[in-house]
Amino acid sequence: MGTTSRQLRRDLKRIEALSEQAQKAAMEAEDTLAALEDREARRALRQIAFDPRNHMTAS
Amino acid sequence: MPQRTIQQATVQLDAMAEVLSPQLLAPYMEELEGAQAGAQEMAHRHQDQQGAHAEALSEEIQLGLREIRERFGELVAEGVAGRLTSREYDQQWSALRRRQRELESRVGELSGAADQLDEIEANPVAWADRTFYEKFPGIRPEFSF
């Protein structure tokens, strides 16, 4: 005998749980992306700050 | 010979039972039972096909979501370790989200399959009658009454 509706409904519950886990993992990964972008932005600003060409003044 | 749904044949036979003796009714009862057995077989075939398709879809969705969950974890590790630029990270993150949404969009199909299996399991003959014989008069069983 093939899959019954009861087995499918158990699967659906399992899928619901997996979906919640995947969603949580996606949100955590999104937080990491924000941190990564922030780090890159600060690195870029530091490079601008330490670039001698930005410290030249008119003589 | 008239083609009828199981429901129509049952109503007709009930009417005949009021005027015919059990002995005279017996052959017509056998016809109806034969038609019910045919309807049940049709329902069970559909049940097997639908069940197999739903099972395969369920496995695909479960496996896919597990992989996505793990891959998000790996992505975080790669990002924290500085092995990806934010652009590369974003691209991979977006691809995983698209795949997640694609899988989740198919859950409705699975839920519909479960509903249909419920109906078939509850009364396979009635289900086959409603689904096939009522809608497609050409395939209705023939009765001598």
N, CA and C atoms of all chains as a GROMACS GRO file, in nm:
protein
  612
    1MET      N    1   0.085  -0.121   0.000
    1MET     CA    2   0.000   0.000   0.000
    1MET      C    3   0.088   0.125   0.000
    2GLY      N    4   0.044   0.227  -0.074
    2GLY     CA    5   0.122   0.350  -0.083
    2GLY      C    6   0.098   0.439   0.037
    3THR      N    7   0.145   0.563   0.023
    3THR     CA    8   0.131   0.659   0.131
    3THR      C    9  -0.015   0.685   0.166
    4THR      N   10  -0.043   0.693   0.294
    4THR     CA   11  -0.180   0.724   0.337
    4THR      C   12  -0.189   0.873   0.371
    5SER      N   13  -0.310   0.921   0.387
    5SER     CA   14  -0.328   1.063   0.421
    5SER      C   15  -0.268   1.089   0.560
    6ARG      N   16  -0.274   0.989   0.648
    6ARG     CA   17  -0.219   1.005   0.782
    6ARG      C   18  -0.067   1.026   0.777
    7GLN      N   19  -0.001   0.946   0.693
    7GLN     CA   20   0.144   0.960   0.679
    7GLN      C   21   0.178   1.096   0.619
    8LEU      N   22   0.097   1.139   0.522
    8LEU     CA   23   0.122   1.269   0.459
    8LEU      C   24   0.106   1.382   0.559
    9ARG      N   25   0.006   1.371   0.644
    9ARG     CA   26  -0.016   1.478   0.743
    9ARG      C   27   0.098   1.481   0.844
   10ARG      N   28   0.156   1.364   0.875
   10ARG     CA   29   0.275   1.362   0.963
   10ARG      C   30   0.391   1.431   0.892
   11ASP      N   31   0.404   1.403   0.762
   11ASP     CA   32   0.509   1.467   0.682
   11ASP      C   33   0.490   1.618   0.681
   12LEU      N   34   0.364   1.661   0.668
   12LEU     CA   35   0.337   1.805   0.663
   12LEU      C   36   0.380   1.873   0.792
   13LYS      N   37   0.360   1.806   0.905
   13LYS     CA   38   0.404   1.862   1.034
   13LYS      C   39   0.556   1.873   1.037
   14ARG      N   40   0.621   1.768   0.987
   14ARG     CA   41   0.768   1.767   0.982
   14ARG      C   42   0.817   1.881   0.893
   15ILE      N   43   0.750   1.900   0.782
   15ILE     CA   44   0.788   2.006   0.687
   15ILE      C   45   0.769   2.143   0.750
   16GLU      N   46   0.661   2.157   0.826
   16GLU     CA   47   0.637   2.285   0.895
   16GLU      C   48   0.752   2.316   0.990
   17ALA      N   49   0.796   2.216   1.064
   17ALA     CA   50   0.908   2.235   1.157
   17ALA      C   51   1.036   2.269   1.082
   18LEU      N   52   1.061   2.199   0.973
   18LEU     CA   53   1.183   2.224   0.893
   18LEU      C   54   1.179   2.364   0.834
   19SER      N   55   1.061   2.406   0.792
   19SER     CA   56   1.045   2.538   0.734
   19SER      C   57   1.077   2.646   0.838
   20GLU      N   58   1.031   2.626   0.961
   20GLU     CA   59   1.061   2.722   1.069
   20GLU      C   60   1.211   2.726   1.096
   21GLN      N   61   1.274   2.610   1.094
   21GLN     CA   62   1.420   2.603   1.117
   21GLN      C   63   1.494   2.675   1.005
   22ALA      N   64   1.450   2.653   0.881
   22ALA     CA   65   1.516   2.716   0.767
   22ALA      C   66   1.498   2.868   0.774
   23GLN      N   67   1.378   2.910   0.816
   23GLN     CA   68   1.350   3.052   0.828
   23GLN      C   69   1.440   3.117   0.933
   24LYS      N   70   1.457   3.048   1.044
   24LYS     CA   71   1.543   3.098   1.153
   24LYS      C   72   1.687   3.107   1.104
   25ALA      N   73   1.730   3.005   1.032
   25ALA     CA   74   1.867   3.003   0.979
   25ALA      C   75   1.886   3.116   0.878
   26ALA      N   76   1.784   3.144   0.797
   26ALA     CA   77   1.791   3.252   0.698
   26ALA      C   78   1.806   3.387   0.768
   27MET      N   79   1.731   3.404   0.876
   27MET     CA   80   1.737   3.533   0.947
   27MET      C   81   1.871   3.552   1.016
   28GLU      N   82   1.925   3.446   1.070
   28GLU     CA   83   2.058   3.454   1.133
   28GLU      C   84   2.162   3.485   1.027
   29ALA      N   85   2.149   3.423   0.911
   29ALA     CA   86   2.244   3.448   0.802
   29ALA      C   87   2.231   3.591   0.752
   30GLU      N   88   2.109   3.644   0.756
   30GLU     CA   89   2.088   3.782   0.712
   30GLU      C   90   2.156   3.878   0.810
   31ASP      N   91   2.153   3.847   0.937
   31ASP     CA   92   2.221   3.929   1.038
   31ASP      C   93   2.371   3.930   1.010
   32THR      N   94   2.424   3.816   0.973
   32THR     CA   95   2.567   3.805   0.942
   32THR      C   96   2.602   3.888   0.820
   33LEU      N   97   2.511   3.890   0.722
   33LEU     CA   98   2.532   3.973   0.602
   33LEU      C   99   2.543   4.120   0.642
   34ALA      N  100   2.454   4.164   0.730
   34ALA     CA  101   2.456   4.303   0.776
   34ALA      C  102   2.589   4.335   0.844
   35ALA      N  103   2.637   4.241   0.925
   35ALA     CA  104   2.765   4.260   0.994
   35ALA      C  105   2.879   4.266   0.894
   36LEU      N  106   2.872   4.182   0.793
   36LEU     CA  107   2.975   4.177   0.688
   36LEU      C  108   2.978   4.308   0.611
   37GLU      N  109   2.863   4.359   0.575
   37GLU     CA  110   2.854   4.485   0.502
   37GLU      C  111   2.908   4.599   0.587
   38ASP      N  112   2.876   4.594   0.714
   38ASP     CA  113   2.922   4.697   0.808
   38ASP      C  114   3.074   4.695   0.817
   39ARG      N  115   3.129   4.574   0.827
   39ARG     CA  116   3.275   4.559   0.837
   39ARG      C  117   3.342   4.612   0.711
   40GLU      N  118   3.288   4.580   0.595
   40GLU     CA  119   3.345   4.626   0.468
   40GLU      C  120   3.336   4.778   0.458
   41ALA      N  121   3.226   4.834   0.504
   41ALA     CA  122   3.209   4.980   0.499
   41ALA      C  123   3.312   5.048   0.588
   42ARG      N  124   3.334   4.993   0.708
   42ARG     CA  125   3.432   5.053   0.801
   42ARG      C  126   3.573   5.039   0.745
   43ARG      N  127   3.602   4.926   0.680
   43ARG     CA  128   3.733   4.905   0.619
   43ARG      C  129   3.755   5.009   0.510
   44ALA      N  130   3.652   5.033   0.430
   44ALA     CA  131   3.662   5.130   0.321
   44ALA      C  132   3.685   5.270   0.377
   45LEU      N  133   3.617   5.301   0.487
   45LEU     CA  134   3.634   5.434   0.548
   45LEU      C  135   3.775   5.450   0.603
   46ARG      N  136   3.827   5.342   0.664
   46ARG     CA  137   3.964   5.348   0.717
   46ARG      C  138   4.064   5.373   0.605
   47GLN      N  139   4.042   5.308   0.493
   47GLN     CA  140   4.132   5.325   0.379
   47GLN      C  141   4.129   5.469   0.330
   48ILE      N  142   4.010   5.526   0.331
   48ILE     CA  143   3.997   5.665   0.288
   48ILE      C  144   4.068   5.755   0.389
   49ALA      N  145   4.051   5.726   0.518
   49ALA     CA  146   4.110   5.809   0.624
   49ALA      C  147   4.261   5.806   0.620
   50PHE      N  148   4.319   5.690   0.588
   50PHE     CA  149   4.464   5.676   0.589
   50PHE      C  150   4.529   5.702   0.455
   51ASP      N  151   4.452   5.732   0.354
   51ASP     CA  152   4.507   5.761   0.221
   51ASP      C  153   4.572   5.898   0.225
   52PRO      N  154   4.704   5.903   0.201
   52PRO     CA  155   4.773   6.032   0.209
   52PRO      C  156   4.712   6.138   0.118
   53ARG      N  157   4.659   6.098   0.009
   53ARG     CA  158   4.601   6.196  -0.085
   53ARG      C  159   4.486   6.271  -0.020
   54ASN      N  160   4.427   6.215   0.083
   54ASN     CA  161   4.318   6.283   0.149
   54ASN      C  162   4.366   6.382   0.256
   55HIS      N  163   4.498   6.380   0.280
   55HIS     CA  164   4.550   6.468   0.385
   55HIS      C  165   4.630   6.586   0.329
   56MET      N  166   4.632   6.598   0.199
   56MET     CA  167   4.708   6.706   0.136
   56MET      C  168   4.633   6.836   0.154
   57THR      N  169   4.704   6.936   0.194
   57THR     CA  170   4.640   7.067   0.208
   57THR      C  171   4.705   7.163   0.110
   58ALA      N  172   4.634   7.267   0.077
   58ALA     CA  173   4.690   7.365  -0.017
   58ALA      C  174   4.804   7.440   0.053
   59SER      N  175   4.912   7.453  -0.016
   59SER     CA  176   5.023   7.523   0.047
   59SER      C  177   5.033   7.666  -0.004
   60MET      N  178  -2.771  -0.078  -2.336
   60MET     CA  179  -2.789  -0.087  -2.191
   60MET      C  180  -2.760   0.052  -2.130
   61PRO      N  181  -2.841   0.091  -2.036
   61PRO     CA  182  -2.820   0.227  -1.981
   61PRO      C  183  -2.689   0.235  -1.902
   62GLN      N  184  -2.621   0.348  -1.918
   62GLN     CA  185  -2.502   0.375  -1.838
   62GLN      C  186  -2.546   0.464  -1.721
   63ARG      N  187  -2.504   0.425  -1.602
   63ARG     CA  188  -2.544   0.501  -1.483
   63ARG      C  189  -2.426   0.522  -1.392
   64THR      N  190  -2.437   0.625  -1.308
   64THR     CA  191  -2.341   0.634  -1.197
   64THR      C  192  -2.381   0.528  -1.096
   65ILE      N  193  -2.292   0.500  -1.003
   65ILE     CA  194  -2.320   0.402  -0.897
   65ILE      C  195  -2.440   0.451  -0.815
   66GLN      N  196  -2.441   0.581  -0.789
   66GLN     CA  197  -2.549   0.641  -0.712
   66GLN      C  198  -2.684   0.620  -0.781
   67GLN      N  199  -2.689   0.646  -0.911
   67GLN     CA  200  -2.812   0.630  -0.988
   67GLN      C  201  -2.856   0.484  -0.989
   68ALA      N  202  -2.759   0.395  -1.008
   68ALA     CA  203  -2.791   0.251  -1.012
   68ALA      C  204  -2.844   0.206  -0.877
   69THR      N  205  -2.787   0.259  -0.770
   69THR     CA  206  -2.830   0.221  -0.635
   69THR      C  207  -2.974   0.267  -0.610
   70VAL      N  208  -3.003   0.388  -0.652
   70VAL     CA  209  -3.140   0.442  -0.636
   70VAL      C  210  -3.239   0.358  -0.716
   71GLN      N  211  -3.200   0.323  -0.839
   71GLN     CA  212  -3.286   0.242  -0.926
   71GLN      C  213  -3.312   0.105  -0.864
   72LEU      N  214  -3.205   0.044  -0.812
   72LEU     CA  215  -3.217  -0.088  -0.751
   72LEU      C  216  -3.301  -0.084  -0.625
   73ASP      N  217  -3.289   0.022  -0.548
   73ASP     CA  218  -3.371   0.038  -0.427
   73ASP      C  219  -3.519   0.042  -0.464
   74ALA      N  220  -3.549   0.109  -0.576
   74ALA     CA  221  -3.689   0.118  -0.622
   74ALA      C  222  -3.737  -0.019  -0.667
   75MET      N  223  -3.650  -0.093  -0.737
   75MET     CA  224  -3.686  -0.225  -0.785
   75MET      C  225  -3.703  -0.323  -0.668
   76ALA      N  226  -3.630  -0.303  -0.562
   76ALA     CA  227  -3.636  -0.393  -0.446
   76ALA      C  228  -3.775  -0.391  -0.381
   77GLU      N  229  -3.848  -0.285  -0.407
   77GLU     CA  230  -3.982  -0.273  -0.346
   77GLU      C  231  -4.084  -0.362  -0.418
   78VAL      N  232  -4.052  -0.400  -0.541
   78VAL     CA  233  -4.148  -0.480  -0.617
   78VAL      C  234  -4.095  -0.618  -0.656
   79LEU      N  235  -3.966  -0.640  -0.651
   79LEU     CA  236  -3.909  -0.767  -0.690
   79LEU      C  237  -3.871  -0.851  -0.569
   80SER      N  238  -3.880  -0.979  -0.587
   80SER     CA  239  -3.838  -1.069  -0.480
   80SER      C  240  -3.686  -1.071  -0.474
   81PRO      N  241  -3.629  -1.114  -0.362
   81PRO     CA  242  -3.482  -1.120  -0.351
   81PRO      C  243  -3.419  -1.206  -0.461
   82GLN      N  244  -3.488  -1.313  -0.499
   82GLN     CA  245  -3.430  -1.401  -0.602
   82GLN      C  246  -3.421  -1.328  -0.736
   83LEU      N  247  -3.526  -1.254  -0.767
   83LEU     CA  248  -3.527  -1.182  -0.896
   83LEU      C  249  -3.431  -1.063  -0.893
   84LEU      N  250  -3.416  -1.008  -0.772
   84LEU     CA  251  -3.328  -0.891  -0.756
   84LEU      C  252  -3.180  -0.931  -0.760
   85ALA      N  253  -3.152  -1.055  -0.724
   85ALA     CA  254  -3.013  -1.100  -0.704
   85ALA      C  255  -2.919  -1.070  -0.822
   86PRO      N  256  -2.957  -1.102  -0.945
   86PRO     CA  257  -2.863  -1.074  -1.056
   86PRO      C  258  -2.832  -0.925  -1.072
   87TYR      N  259  -2.934  -0.843  -1.044
   87TYR     CA  260  -2.911  -0.698  -1.057
   87TYR      C  261  -2.819  -0.649  -0.944
   88MET      N  262  -2.835  -0.709  -0.826
   88MET     CA  263  -2.746  -0.677  -0.714
   88MET      C  264  -2.602  -0.711  -0.750
   89GLU      N  265  -2.586  -0.826  -0.818
   89GLU     CA  266  -2.451  -0.868  -0.859
   89GLU      C  267  -2.390  -0.768  -0.956
   90GLU      N  268  -2.475  -0.717  -1.046
   90GLU     CA  269  -2.426  -0.615  -1.141
   90GLU      C  270  -2.377  -0.492  -1.065
   91LEU      N  271  -2.457  -0.450  -0.968
   91LEU     CA  272  -2.420  -0.331  -0.892
   91LEU      C  273  -2.292  -0.356  -0.815
   92GLU      N  274  -2.280  -0.472  -0.753
   92GLU     CA  275  -2.159  -0.504  -0.676
   92GLU      C  276  -2.036  -0.509  -0.766
   93GLY      N  277  -2.056  -0.559  -0.888
   93GLY     CA  278  -1.946  -0.562  -0.984
   93GLY      C  279  -1.901  -0.420  -1.019
   94ALA      N  280  -1.999  -0.332  -1.041
   94ALA     CA  281  -1.968  -0.194  -1.075
   94ALA      C  282  -1.901  -0.123  -0.957
   95GLN      N  283  -1.946  -0.154  -0.835
   95GLN     CA  284  -1.883  -0.094  -0.715
   95GLN      C  285  -1.738  -0.142  -0.702
   96ALA      N  286  -1.717  -0.270  -0.732
   96ALA     CA  287  -1.579  -0.323  -0.725
   96ALA      C  288  -1.490  -0.253  -0.827
   97GLY      N  289  -1.545  -0.228  -0.946
   97GLY     CA  290  -1.470  -0.156  -1.049
   97GLY      C  291  -1.436  -0.015  -1.005
   98ALA      N  292  -1.534   0.052  -0.944
   98ALA     CA  293  -1.512   0.189  -0.896
   98ALA      C  294  -1.407   0.190  -0.785
   99GLN      N  295  -1.414   0.091  -0.698
   99GLN     CA  296  -1.318   0.083  -0.588
   99GLN      C  297  -1.176   0.063  -0.641
  100GLU      N  298  -1.166  -0.024  -0.744
  100GLU     CA  299  -1.034  -0.050  -0.802
  100GLU      C  300  -0.978   0.078  -0.866
  101MET      N  301  -1.065   0.152  -0.933
  101MET     CA  302  -1.024   0.279  -0.995
  101MET      C  303  -0.976   0.375  -0.887
  102ALA      N  304  -1.048   0.382  -0.778
  102ALA     CA  305  -1.012   0.471  -0.667
  102ALA      C  306  -0.878   0.432  -0.608
  103HIS      N  307  -0.857   0.301  -0.590
  103HIS     CA  308  -0.732   0.254  -0.529
  103HIS      C  309  -0.613   0.278  -0.622
  104ARG      N  310  -0.636   0.265  -0.753
  104ARG     CA  311  -0.527   0.293  -0.848
  104ARG      C  312  -0.487   0.439  -0.838
  105HIS      N  313  -0.588   0.525  -0.833
  105HIS     CA  314  -0.561   0.668  -0.822
  105HIS      C  315  -0.494   0.700  -0.689
  106GLN      N  316  -0.538   0.631  -0.586
  106GLN     CA  317  -0.480   0.649  -0.453
  106GLN      C  318  -0.331   0.614  -0.454
  107ASP      N  319  -0.299   0.503  -0.520
  107ASP     CA  320  -0.158   0.461  -0.526
  107ASP      C  321  -0.074   0.563  -0.602
  108GLN      N  322  -0.129   0.609  -0.716
  108GLN     CA  323  -0.054   0.706  -0.799
  108GLN      C  324  -0.035   0.837  -0.722
  109GLN      N  325  -0.145   0.885  -0.665
  109GLN     CA  326  -0.142   1.012  -0.592
  109GLN      C  327  -0.049   1.000  -0.471
  110GLY      N  328  -0.059   0.886  -0.404
  110GLY     CA  329   0.024   0.862  -0.286
  110GLY      C  330   0.172   0.860  -0.322
  111ALA      N  331   0.206   0.794  -0.431
  111ALA     CA  332   0.346   0.785  -0.473
  111ALA      C  333   0.400   0.923  -0.510
  112HIS      N  334   0.319   1.000  -0.584
  112HIS     CA  335   0.360   1.135  -0.624
  112HIS      C  336   0.378   1.224  -0.501
  113ALA      N  337   0.283   1.215  -0.408
  113ALA     CA  338   0.290   1.298  -0.287
  113ALA      C  339   0.410   1.260  -0.201
  114GLU      N  340   0.438   1.130  -0.194
  114GLU     CA  341   0.551   1.083  -0.113
  114GLU      C  342   0.682   1.137  -0.171
  115ALA      N  343   0.694   1.131  -0.304
  115ALA     CA  344   0.815   1.182  -0.369
  115ALA      C  345   0.830   1.333  -0.346
  116LEU      N  346   0.718   1.404  -0.356
  116LEU     CA  347   0.722   1.549  -0.336
  116LEU      C  348   0.759   1.582  -0.191
  117SER      N  349   0.701   1.506  -0.098
  117SER     CA  350   0.730   1.527   0.044
  117SER      C  351   0.879   1.507   0.072
  118GLU      N  352   0.936   1.403   0.016
  118GLU     CA  353   1.079   1.376   0.036
  118GLU      C  354   1.164   1.488  -0.022
  119GLU      N  355   1.123   1.535  -0.141
  119GLU     CA  356   1.199   1.643  -0.206
  119GLU      C  357   1.196   1.769  -0.120
  120ILE      N  358   1.078   1.801  -0.067
  120ILE     CA  359   1.065   1.922   0.014
  120ILE      C  360   1.144   1.909   0.144
  121GLN      N  361   1.132   1.795   0.210
  121GLN     CA  362   1.202   1.776   0.337
  121GLN      C  363   1.353   1.780   0.318
  122LEU      N  364   1.400   1.708   0.218
  122LEU     CA  365   1.545   1.705   0.192
  122LEU      C  366   1.594   1.844   0.156
  123GLY      N  367   1.517   1.912   0.070
  123GLY     CA  368   1.554   2.046   0.026
  123GLY      C  369   1.564   2.144   0.143
  124LEU      N  370   1.466   2.140   0.233
  124LEU     CA  371   1.465   2.233   0.346
  124LEU      C  372   1.580   2.201   0.444
  125ARG      N  373   1.608   2.072   0.461
  125ARG     CA  374   1.722   2.035   0.548
  125ARG      C  375   1.852   2.089   0.491
  126GLU      N  376   1.869   2.072   0.360
  126GLU     CA  377   1.992   2.119   0.295
  126GLU      C  378   2.004   2.270   0.307
  127ILE      N  379   1.892   2.340   0.289
  127ILE     CA  380   1.891   2.486   0.297
  127ILE      C  381   1.928   2.532   0.438
  128ARG      N  382   1.872   2.466   0.537
  128ARG     CA  383   1.902   2.500   0.677
  128ARG      C  384   2.052   2.484   0.703
  129GLU      N  385   2.109   2.374   0.656
  129GLU     CA  386   2.252   2.348   0.678
  129GLU      C  387   2.336   2.447   0.598
  130ARG      N  388   2.295   2.477   0.479
  130ARG     CA  389   2.373   2.565   0.392
  130ARG      C  390   2.376   2.707   0.448
  131PHE      N  391   2.265   2.752   0.508
  131PHE     CA  392   2.265   2.884   0.572
  131PHE      C  393   2.370   2.887   0.684
  132GLY      N  394   2.378   2.777   0.759
  132GLY     CA  395   2.477   2.767   0.867
  132GLY      C  396   2.619   2.776   0.813
  133GLU      N  397   2.643   2.705   0.702
  133GLU     CA  398   2.776   2.706   0.640
  133GLU      C  399   2.807   2.846   0.587
  134LEU      N  400   2.706   2.912   0.534
  134LEU     CA  401   2.724   3.048   0.480
  134LEU      C  402   2.767   3.144   0.590
  135VAL      N  403   2.702   3.131   0.704
  135VAL     CA  404   2.737   3.217   0.818
  135VAL      C  405   2.884   3.194   0.856
  136ALA      N  406   2.923   3.068   0.862
  136ALA     CA  407   3.062   3.035   0.898
  136ALA      C  408   3.160   3.096   0.799
  137GLU      N  409   3.126   3.086   0.671
  137GLU     CA  410   3.214   3.142   0.568
  137GLU      C  411   3.221   3.294   0.578
  138GLY      N  412   3.106   3.355   0.607
  138GLY     CA  413   3.101   3.501   0.619
  138GLY      C  414   3.181   3.550   0.739
  139VAL      N  415   3.162   3.484   0.852
  139VAL     CA  416   3.235   3.522   0.975
  139VAL      C  417   3.385   3.503   0.957
  140ALA      N  418   3.424   3.400   0.883
  140ALA     CA  419   3.567   3.372   0.860
  140ALA      C  420   3.626   3.466   0.756
  141GLY      N  421   3.542   3.548   0.696
  141GLY     CA  422   3.593   3.644   0.597
  141GLY      C  423   3.627   3.583   0.462
  142ARG      N  424   3.567   3.468   0.433
  142ARG     CA  425   3.601   3.401   0.306
  142ARG      C  426   3.516   3.450   0.190
  143LEU      N  427   3.416   3.533   0.219
  143LEU     CA  428   3.328   3.584   0.113
  143LEU      C  429   3.316   3.735   0.125
  144THR      N  430   3.303   3.803   0.011
  144THR     CA  431   3.267   3.944   0.016
  144THR      C  432   3.118   3.951   0.047
  145SER      N  433   3.072   4.069   0.085
  145SER     CA  434   2.930   4.081   0.118
  145SER      C  435   2.846   4.056  -0.008
  146ARG      N  436   2.899   4.092  -0.122
  146ARG     CA  437   2.825   4.070  -0.247
  146ARG      C  438   2.808   3.920  -0.275
  147GLU      N  439   2.918   3.846  -0.259
  147GLU     CA  440   2.912   3.701  -0.282
  147GLU      C  441   2.816   3.637  -0.180
  148TYR      N  442   2.827   3.683  -0.059
  148TYR     CA  443   2.742   3.630   0.050
  148TYR      C  444   2.596   3.656   0.016
  149ASP      N  445   2.567   3.781  -0.025
  149ASP     CA  446   2.430   3.820  -0.057
  149ASP      C  447   2.374   3.735  -0.170
  150GLN      N  448   2.458   3.710  -0.271
  150GLN     CA  449   2.413   3.630  -0.384
  150GLN      C  450   2.376   3.489  -0.339
  151GLN      N  451   2.461   3.431  -0.256
  151GLN     CA  452   2.434   3.295  -0.210
  151GLN      C  453   2.313   3.292  -0.117
  152TRP      N  454   2.304   3.396  -0.032
  152TRP     CA  455   2.190   3.403   0.059
  152TRP      C  456   2.059   3.413  -0.020
  153SER      N  457   2.057   3.499  -0.122
  153SER     CA  458   1.937   3.519  -0.203
  153SER      C  459   1.898   3.391  -0.278
  154ALA      N  460   1.999   3.320  -0.328
  154ALA     CA  461   1.971   3.195  -0.401
  154ALA      C  462   1.906   3.092  -0.307
  155LEU      N  463   1.958   3.085  -0.185
  155LEU     CA  464   1.900   2.990  -0.088
  155LEU      C  465   1.757   3.030  -0.053
  156ARG      N  466   1.732   3.158  -0.039
  156ARG     CA  467   1.597   3.205  -0.006
  156ARG      C  468   1.499   3.173  -0.118
  157ARG      N  469   1.548   3.190  -0.243
  157ARG     CA  470   1.461   3.160  -0.358
  157ARG      C  471   1.423   3.012  -0.358
  158ARG      N  472   1.522   2.929  -0.332
  158ARG     CA  473   1.498   2.784  -0.329
  158ARG      C  474   1.402   2.748  -0.213
  159GLN      N  475   1.421   2.815  -0.100
  159GLN     CA  476   1.334   2.790   0.015
  159GLN      C  477   1.190   2.825  -0.020
  160ARG      N  478   1.172   2.941  -0.082
  160ARG     CA  479   1.035   2.983  -0.119
  160ARG      C  480   0.974   2.889  -0.222
  161GLU      N  481   1.055   2.845  -0.316
  161GLU     CA  482   1.008   2.752  -0.420
  161GLU      C  483   0.959   2.622  -0.356
  162LEU      N  484   1.034   2.569  -0.262
  162LEU     CA  485   0.994   2.445  -0.195
  162LEU      C  486   0.867   2.467  -0.113
  163GLU      N  487   0.863   2.578  -0.039
  163GLU     CA  488   0.747   2.604   0.047
  163GLU      C  489   0.621   2.629  -0.034
  164SER      N  490   0.638   2.680  -0.157
  164SER     CA  491   0.520   2.704  -0.240
  164SER      C  492   0.453   2.574  -0.283
  165ARG      N  493   0.524   2.464  -0.271
  165ARG     CA  494   0.468   2.336  -0.313
  165ARG      C  495   0.401   2.260  -0.198
  166VAL      N  496   0.407   2.317  -0.079
  166VAL     CA  497   0.345   2.251   0.036
  166VAL      C  498   0.194   2.244   0.018
  167GLY      N  499   0.136   2.346  -0.048
  167GLY     CA  500  -0.008   2.347  -0.073
  167GLY      C  501  -0.051   2.225  -0.154
  168GLU      N  502   0.035   2.189  -0.250
  168GLU     CA  503   0.008   2.073  -0.336
  168GLU      C  504   0.001   1.946  -0.250
  169LEU      N  505   0.091   1.940  -0.155
  169LEU     CA  506   0.098   1.824  -0.066
  169LEU      C  507  -0.025   1.818   0.025
  170SER      N  508  -0.065   1.933   0.072
  170SER     CA  509  -0.183   1.940   0.158
  170SER      C  510  -0.308   1.899   0.080
  171GLY      N  511  -0.317   1.943  -0.046
  171GLY     CA  512  -0.428   1.904  -0.133
  171GLY      C  513  -0.431   1.754  -0.156
  172ALA      N  514  -0.312   1.696  -0.173
  172ALA     CA  515  -0.303   1.551  -0.194
  172ALA      C  516  -0.352   1.477  -0.069
  173ALA      N  517  -0.317   1.528   0.049
  173ALA     CA  518  -0.361   1.466   0.174
  173ALA      C  519  -0.514   1.472   0.185
  174ASP      N  520  -0.572   1.586   0.145
  174ASP     CA  521  -0.719   1.600   0.148
  174ASP      C  522  -0.785   1.499   0.055
  175GLN      N  523  -0.726   1.485  -0.063
  175GLN     CA  524  -0.784   1.393  -0.160
  175GLN      C  525  -0.773   1.248  -0.113
  176LEU      N  526  -0.659   1.214  -0.055
  176LEU     CA  527  -0.643   1.078  -0.002
  176LEU      C  528  -0.742   1.052   0.112
  177ASP      N  529  -0.769   1.154   0.192
  177ASP     CA  530  -0.870   1.142   0.298
  177ASP      C  531  -1.003   1.100   0.238
  178GLU      N  532  -1.043   1.170   0.131
  178GLU     CA  533  -1.172   1.144   0.066
  178GLU      C  534  -1.178   1.002   0.011
  179ILE      N  535  -1.070   0.964  -0.057
  179ILE     CA  536  -1.068   0.830  -0.117
  179ILE      C  537  -1.075   0.723  -0.007
  180GLU      N  538  -0.995   0.742   0.096
  180GLU     CA  539  -0.992   0.642   0.204
  180GLU      C  540  -1.128   0.631   0.273
  181ALA      N  541  -1.198   0.744   0.286
  181ALA     CA  542  -1.327   0.743   0.357
  181ALA      C  543  -1.431   0.660   0.281
  182ASN      N  544  -1.436   0.678   0.150
  182ASN     CA  545  -1.533   0.603   0.070
  182ASN      C  546  -1.487   0.599  -0.075
  183PRO      N  547  -1.407   0.498  -0.109
  183PRO     CA  548  -1.348   0.494  -0.243
  183PRO      C  549  -1.452   0.487  -0.355
  184VAL      N  550  -1.560   0.414  -0.333
  184VAL     CA  551  -1.662   0.399  -0.439
  184VAL      C  552  -1.730   0.533  -0.465
  185ALA      N  553  -1.772   0.599  -0.358
  185ALA     CA  554  -1.838   0.730  -0.372
  185ALA      C  555  -1.744   0.831  -0.436
  186TRP      N  556  -1.615   0.824  -0.398
  186TRP     CA  557  -1.518   0.917  -0.454
  186TRP      C  558  -1.505   0.896  -0.605
  187ALA      N  559  -1.493   0.770  -0.648
  187ALA     CA  560  -1.480   0.740  -0.790
  187ALA      C  561  -1.606   0.782  -0.865
  188ASP      N  562  -1.721   0.762  -0.802
  188ASP     CA  563  -1.848   0.799  -0.864
  188ASP      C  564  -1.852   0.949  -0.888
  189ARG      N  565  -1.817   1.025  -0.783
  189ARG     CA  566  -1.820   1.174  -0.792
  189ARG      C  567  -1.717   1.225  -0.890
  190THR      N  568  -1.599   1.166  -0.884
  190THR     CA  569  -1.485   1.220  -0.959
  190THR      C  570  -1.487   1.182  -1.106
  191PHE      N  571  -1.534   1.060  -1.134
  191PHE     CA  572  -1.529   1.013  -1.273
  191PHE      C  573  -1.666   0.995  -1.336
  192TYR      N  574  -1.749   0.912  -1.273
  192TYR     CA  575  -1.875   0.876  -1.339
  192TYR      C  576  -1.972   0.993  -1.350
  193GLU      N  577  -1.973   1.080  -1.248
  193GLU     CA  578  -2.064   1.196  -1.258
  193GLU      C  579  -2.018   1.292  -1.366
  194LYS      N  580  -1.888   1.306  -1.380
  194LYS     CA  581  -1.835   1.407  -1.472
  194LYS      C  582  -1.820   1.355  -1.615
  195PHE      N  583  -1.801   1.225  -1.630
  195PHE     CA  584  -1.775   1.170  -1.764
  195PHE      C  585  -1.874   1.058  -1.794
  196PRO      N  586  -1.991   1.095  -1.847
  196PRO     CA  587  -2.097   0.996  -1.871
  196PRO      C  588  -2.052   0.879  -1.959
  197GLY      N  589  -1.959   0.904  -2.050
  197GLY     CA  590  -1.914   0.799  -2.143
  197GLY      C  591  -1.846   0.681  -2.075
  198ILE      N  592  -1.792   0.701  -1.955
  198ILE     CA  593  -1.721   0.590  -1.890
  198ILE      C  594  -1.803   0.526  -1.778
  199ARG      N  595  -1.929   0.568  -1.766
  199ARG     CA  596  -2.014   0.508  -1.662
  199ARG      C  597  -2.036   0.362  -1.692
  200PRO      N  598  -2.048   0.280  -1.587
  200PRO     CA  599  -2.074   0.137  -1.612
  200PRO      C  600  -2.214   0.118  -1.672
  201GLU      N  601  -2.226   0.010  -1.747
  201GLU     CA  602  -2.355  -0.024  -1.807
  201GLU      C  603  -2.431  -0.119  -1.715
  202PHE      N  604  -2.561  -0.100  -1.708
  202PHE     CA  605  -2.646  -0.187  -1.627
  202PHE      C  606  -2.761  -0.236  -1.714
  203SER      N  607  -2.810  -0.355  -1.682
  203SER     CA  608  -2.922  -0.410  -1.758
  203SER      C  609  -3.054  -0.358  -1.702
  204PHE      N  610  -3.047  -0.276  -1.597
  204PHE     CA  611  -3.170  -0.221  -1.540
  204PHE      C  612  -3.168  -0.069  -1.544
   0.00000   0.00000   0.00000
